[in-house]
Amino acid sequence: MGGQTVSSLGSMIVGYAVMWHLTVETGSAAVLTMSVAAGMLPQALVSVFGGVWADRHSRKMLIIGADTTIAVATLVLALLMLSGAGDLWMIFVAMAIRSALSGIQGPAVNAMLPQIVPAEHLMRVNGIQQAISSGMMLFAPALAAAIYASTGIVTVFFIDVVTAAIGVLLLLTIPVARMVRADEPASYFGDLLAGVRYVRGNASVRWVMGLVAIVMFMAGAPAHLTPLMITRSFGDEVWMLSVNELFWSVGMLVGGAMMAVVGPKVKRRVRLMVAAAVGVGLLVVGLGVSTSFWVFSVAGLVICILFQTLLVPAATLLQEQVEDAMRGRVFGFYGIVISVSMPVSMIVFGPLADRFTVESVMILAGILLLVCLLGVLTLAGARRSLATADAGADVAADLAAA
């Protein structure tokens, strides 16, 4: 966790600084759009293959290799910019490389955790990780702004190289057993197809991932449209936008910490996830009908707590119930669900906010989320599969309570 925290902090600082650098240097929305695409799409595309590699090779070395390559790519970009070459395409290429390697690193990290964390502590560790990540989101923008404003973008890149090196050195000290597969590895494509067949044939895994996908898709756009609603309905004061961002970040932090403390003792984890999903749907509707800025902000804070109440148990269930030889591929697919759902949500709901009021879009998204959840729960197969996942989670909860 220490290595990943240091490395992730450097990556967050770079992400914010690059966004501001492109804004200051170009002032172009098209450039920012391309930067977002370069920073997100490669990860989504590579993630599925990263999952295959995580089941075929040393997960520890995959993480180290990804971090090291990211650091080298960032260092090359920094040296090029120091020499006076700072074309946009160079920044986009570097961002795409960083994104693609994150698609390798993510499945490997999630698949490796159960190898070094006892099953009864997985929920606690996942909650702590989410809390740390959310905490970094609180001060990483301020840190990035201070460094970028005082020294420039090149210094930010060098800091990221240092944080990546620290993360790699810390990970080198951790013993991780090499995974031994009972079957002979097929070709890469064969392993990928085996992963697809596994997810398709394991109804519990499929419905847990489906539940997360539904919530992330239906609530993704409202989460990103809150600044727009504030400026249209409550005022365009900067402090309001800052308070909104603060409340959402604090909600993620509190939710992760809460799951680290009480999550391991919860026996019916899927029921907790469903309850959280319903709560998100109701509160997204609440965002749309809010007439008070402070009620609106508190609703956002609670939504983020509920996000963690959904995401932490979901990741833990997959780590606990997917066999080690298949875990990397499952988390590769899960990474696609997480990284694609919110951008697609914005593509679907975002344009509606320009034709109709933001309030109506949020109400629509919340109602659709509740309808989708009701539809899932009316399917006997879905209820049975989710109950099976819940029964498997009882064992880990009993161990944690003991």
C-alpha positions in Angstrom: 0.0 0.0 0.0 2.9 2.3 0.7 4.4 1.7 -2.7 1.1 2.1 -4.5 0.3 5.2 -2.6 3.5 7.0 -3.4 3.4 5.9 -7.1 -0.3 6.9 -7.4 0.3 10.3 -5.9 2.9 11.1 -8.5 0.5 9.9 -11.2 -2.3 12.1 -9.9 -0.1 15.2 -9.7 1.0 14.6 -13.3 -2.7 14.2 -14.4 -3.8 17.5 -12.9 -0.7 19.3 -14.0 -0.9 18.1 -17.7 -4.6 19.1 -17.8 -3.8 22.6 -16.6 -0.7 22.9 -18.8 -2.8 22.1 -21.9 -5.5 24.5 -20.8 -3.0 27.3 -20.3 -1.0 26.7 -23.4 -3.8 26.0 -25.9 -7.1 27.1 -24.3 -8.7 24.5 -26.6 -11.6 22.2 -25.6 -10.7 19.9 -28.5 -7.1 19.5 -27.1 -8.5 18.7 -23.6 -10.9 16.1 -25.2 -8.0 14.4 -26.9 -6.0 14.4 -23.7 -8.9 12.7 -21.9 -9.1 10.1 -24.7 -5.4 9.5 -24.6 -5.5 9.2 -20.8 -8.4 6.8 -20.6 -9.0 4.7 -23.7 -5.7 2.8 -23.8 -6.3 1.6 -20.2 -9.7 0.3 -21.1 -8.4 -1.5 -24.2 -5.3 -3.0 -22.6 -7.0 -3.9 -19.4 -8.4 -7.2 -20.7 -5.0 -8.3 -22.0 -3.4 -7.1 -18.7 -5.7 -9.6 -17.0 -4.4 -12.4 -19.1 -0.8 -11.5 -18.4 -1.6 -11.3 -14.6 -2.7 -14.9 -14.8 0.4 -16.0 -16.8 3.3 -14.1 -15.3 4.6 -12.8 -12.0 2.1 -10.2 -10.8 4.8 -8.5 -8.8 7.1 -8.1 -11.8 4.2 -6.9 -14.0 3.5 -4.1 -11.5 7.2 -3.3 -11.2 7.6 -3.4 -15.0 4.6 -1.2 -15.6 5.7 1.4 -13.0 9.3 1.4 -14.4 8.2 1.9 -18.0 5.8 4.7 -17.0 8.7 6.4 -15.2 11.0 6.0 -18.3 8.3 7.4 -20.7 7.8 10.3 -18.3 11.5 10.9 -18.0 12.0 10.9 -21.8 9.1 13.4 -22.1 10.7 15.7 -19.4 14.1 15.6 -21.2 12.5 16.4 -24.5 10.7 19.3 -23.1 13.9 20.5 -21.4 15.6 20.5 -24.8 12.8 22.7 -26.2 10.7 20.0 -27.9 7.2 20.2 -26.4 4.8 19.3 -29.2 1.3 18.2 -28.2 1.7 14.9 -29.9 4.6 14.0 -27.5 2.4 14.7 -24.5 -0.5 12.6 -25.9 1.9 9.7 -26.7 3.3 9.8 -23.2 -0.2 9.9 -21.7 -1.3 7.0 -23.9 1.7 4.9 -22.8 1.0 5.7 -19.1 -2.7 4.8 -19.6 -1.9 1.5 -21.4 0.5 0.4 -18.7 -2.1 1.3 -16.0 -4.2 -1.3 -17.8 -1.5 -3.9 -17.1 -0.9 -2.7 -13.5 -4.5 -2.6 -12.3 -5.5 -6.2 -12.8 -2.1 -7.3 -11.4 -2.5 -5.3 -8.2 -6.0 -6.6 -7.6 -5.1 -10.2 -8.4 -1.9 -10.1 -6.2 -3.6 -8.7 -3.0 -5.2 -12.0 -2.0 -1.8 -13.7 -2.3 -0.4 -11.4 0.5 -3.5 -10.6 2.5 -5.4 -13.2 4.5 -9.0 -13.6 3.3 -10.5 -12.2 6.5 -8.7 -8.9 6.0 -9.3 -8.3 2.3 -12.3 -6.1 2.9 -10.3 -4.0 5.4 -7.4 -3.6 3.1 -9.6 -2.7 0.1 -11.3 -0.1 2.3 -8.0 1.4 3.4 -6.8 1.5 -0.2 -10.0 3.3 -1.3 -9.7 5.8 1.7 -6.1 6.5 0.9 -6.9 7.0 -2.8 -9.7 9.4 -1.9 -7.6 11.2 0.6 -4.9 11.8 -2.1 -7.6 13.3 -4.4 -8.2 16.0 -1.7 -4.7 17.4 -1.7 -3.1 16.2 -5.0 -4.7 19.1 -7.0 -3.4 21.7 -4.6 0.0 20.1 -4.6 0.1 19.9 -8.4 -1.0 23.5 -8.6 1.7 24.7 -6.3 4.5 22.7 -8.1 3.3 23.7 -11.6 2.8 27.3 -10.7 6.2 27.7 -9.1 8.5 25.5 -11.2 6.6 24.4 -14.4 5.5 21.1 -15.9 8.9 19.6 -16.3 9.5 19.5 -12.6 6.2 17.7 -12.2 7.4 15.0 -14.6 10.7 14.6 -12.6 8.7 14.2 -9.4 6.6 11.5 -10.9 9.8 9.6 -11.9 11.0 9.8 -8.3 7.7 8.6 -6.8 7.6 5.7 -9.3 11.1 4.7 -8.3 10.2 4.8 -4.6 7.1 2.6 -5.3 9.2 0.1 -7.2 11.8 -0.1 -4.5 9.2 -0.7 -1.8 7.5 -3.4 -3.8 10.9 -5.2 -4.4 11.1 -5.8 -0.6 7.8 -7.8 -0.6 7.9 -11.6 -1.1 5.1 -12.7 -3.4 4.8 -16.4 -4.3 4.8 -17.2 -8.0 1.3 -18.4 -9.0 1.3 -22.0 -10.1 -1.5 -23.0 -12.6 -3.0 -26.4 -12.5 -3.5 -26.4 -16.3 -1.1 -25.7 -19.0 -1.4 -22.1 -20.2 -3.0 -21.9 -23.6 -2.1 -19.2 -26.1 -2.8 -15.6 -25.1 -5.9 -15.5 -27.1 -7.0 -18.9 -25.7 -6.5 -17.6 -22.2 -8.5 -14.5 -23.1 -11.4 -16.7 -24.4 -11.2 -18.8 -21.3 -11.6 -15.7 -19.2 -14.7 -14.7 -21.3 -16.1 -18.2 -20.8 -15.5 -18.1 -17.1 -17.3 -14.7 -16.6 -20.1 -15.8 -18.9 -20.5 -19.1 -17.0 -20.1 -17.8 -13.5 -23.4 -16.1 -12.8 -22.4 -14.8 -9.4 -19.3 -13.0 -10.8 -21.3 -11.8 -13.8 -24.1 -10.2 -11.7 -21.8 -8.6 -9.2 -20.0 -6.9 -12.1 -23.3 -6.1 -13.7 -24.6 -4.5 -10.5 -21.5 -2.2 -10.4 -21.9 -1.4 -14.1 -25.5 -0.4 -13.8 -24.8 2.0 -10.9 -21.6 3.5 -12.5 -23.4 4.1 -15.8 -26.6 5.6 -14.3 -24.8 7.7 -11.7 -21.7 8.6 -13.7 -23.2 11.5 -15.6 -25.0 13.1 -12.5 -21.6 13.0 -10.7 -19.9 14.9 -13.5 -22.9 17.3 -14.1 -23.1 18.6 -10.5 -20.8 21.7 -11.3 -23.1 22.5 -14.2 -26.2 22.4 -12.1 -24.5 24.6 -9.4 -23.7 27.3 -11.9 -27.1 27.2 -13.5 -29.3 26.9 -10.4 -27.3 28.1 -7.3 -24.8 30.6 -8.6 -21.4 30.7 -10.4 -19.3 31.6 -7.3 -16.1 29.6 -7.3 -16.5 28.7 -3.6 -19.6 26.8 -4.4 -17.8 24.7 -7.0 -15.0 24.1 -4.5 -17.3 23.0 -1.7 -19.1 20.6 -4.1 -15.8 19.0 -5.0 -14.7 18.9 -1.4 -17.9 17.2 -0.3 -17.7 14.5 -3.0 -14.0 13.8 -2.1 -14.7 13.7 1.6 -17.6 11.3 1.0 -15.3 8.9 -0.9 -12.7 9.2 1.9 -15.3 8.6 4.7 -16.9 5.7 2.7 -13.5 3.9 2.3 -12.6 4.4 5.9 -16.0 3.2 7.0 -15.7 0.0 4.9 -12.3 -0.6 6.4 -13.7 -0.5 9.9 -17.1 -2.1 9.7 -17.1 -3.8 6.3 -15.3 -7.0 7.4 -18.1 -7.6 9.9 -20.9 -7.4 7.4 -22.1 -10.8 6.5 -24.6 -10.1 3.8 -22.3 -8.1 1.6 -24.4 -8.3 -1.6 -27.5 -7.1 0.3 -25.3 -4.2 1.5 -24.3 -3.5 -2.2 -27.9 -3.6 -3.4 -29.0 -1.3 -0.5 -26.2 1.1 -1.5 -27.3 1.0 -5.1 -30.9 1.8 -4.2 -29.6 4.6 -2.0 -27.6 6.1 -4.8 -30.6 6.0 -7.1 -32.8 7.8 -4.5 -30.2 10.4 -3.8 -29.5 11.1 -7.5 -33.2 11.9 -7.8 -32.7 14.0 -4.7 -29.9 16.0 -6.5 -32.4 16.9 -9.2 -35.1 18.1 -6.8 -32.8 20.0 -4.4 -33.5 23.7 -4.0 -30.9 24.3 -1.4 -27.1 24.3 -2.2 -26.2 22.7 1.1 -28.8 19.9 0.8 -27.4 19.3 -2.7 -23.9 19.1 -1.4 -24.7 16.8 1.5 -26.6 14.5 -0.9 -23.4 14.3 -3.0 -21.3 13.5 0.0 -23.7 10.6 1.0 -23.7 9.3 -2.6 -19.9 9.0 -2.5 -20.1 7.1 0.8 -22.6 4.7 -0.9 -20.3 4.4 -3.9 -17.6 3.0 -1.6 -20.2 0.8 0.1 -20.8 -0.7 -3.3 -17.3 -0.8 -4.8 -15.3 -2.1 -1.8 -17.5 -5.2 -1.2 -17.6 -5.9 -5.0 -13.8 -5.9 -5.4 -13.5 -8.0 -2.2 -16.1 -10.6 -3.4 -14.3 -11.0 -6.7 -10.9 -11.4 -4.9 -12.4 -14.0 -2.5 -14.5 -16.1 -4.8 -12.6 -16.1 -8.1 -9.9 -18.8 -8.1 -6.3 -17.5 -8.2 -5.6 -18.8 -11.8 -8.5 -16.8 -13.2 -8.4 -13.7 -11.0 -6.3 -11.5 -13.2 -8.6 -11.9 -16.2 -11.7 -11.3 -14.1 -10.2 -8.0 -12.8 -9.2 -7.1 -16.4 -12.9 -7.2 -17.3 -13.8 -5.5 -14.1 -11.3 -2.7 -14.9 -13.1 -2.2 -18.2 -16.5 -1.9 -16.4 -15.1 0.7 -14.1 -13.2 2.8 -16.7 -15.8 2.7 -19.4 -19.1 3.1 -17.6 -18.7 6.7 -16.5 -17.4 8.1 -19.9 -20.2 6.3 -21.7 -22.7 7.7 -19.2 -21.5 11.2 -20.1 -21.8 10.4 -23.8 -25.5 9.4 -23.2 -26.7 11.8 -20.6 -24.3 14.8 -21.2 -25.9 16.1 -24.4 -29.3 15.9 -22.7 -28.2 18.5 -20.2 -27.7 21.0 -23.1 -31.3 20.3 -24.4 -33.1 20.0 -21.0 -32.4 21.1 -17.5 -29.7 19.4 -15.5 -32.3 18.7 -12.8 -34.4 16.7 -15.2 -31.4 14.7 -16.4 -30.5 13.8 -12.8 -34.1 12.8 -12.0 -34.2 10.7 -15.1 -30.9 9.0 -14.3 -32.0 8.2 -10.8 -35.3 6.8 -11.8 -33.7 4.7 -14.5 -31.2 3.3 -12.0 -34.0 2.4 -9.6 -36.0 0.8 -12.5 -32.9 -1.2 -13.6 -32.3 -2.4 -10.1 -35.9 -3.5 -9.7 -35.7 -5.3 -13.0 -32.6 -7.2 -11.9 -34.1 -8.2 -8.6 -37.2 -9.5 -10.3 -35.1 -12.0 -12.3 -35.0 -15.3 -10.4 -31.6 -16.1 -11.9 -30.1 -12.8 -10.8 -31.4 -13.2 -7.2 -30.1 -16.7 -7.0 -26.7 -15.8 -8.3 -26.4 -12.8 -6.0 -27.5 -15.0 -3.1 -24.8 -17.5 -3.9 -22.2 -14.7 -3.9 -23.6 -13.6 -0.5 -23.3 -17.1 0.9 -19.7 -17.3 -0.1 -19.0 -13.9 1.6 -20.4 -15.2 4.9 -17.3 -17.3 5.5 -14.9 -14.4 5.2 -17.1 -12.2 7.4 -17.2 -14.9 10.1 -13.4 -15.2 10.0 -13.1 -11.4 10.3 -15.5 -11.3 13.2 -13.6 -14.0 15.0 
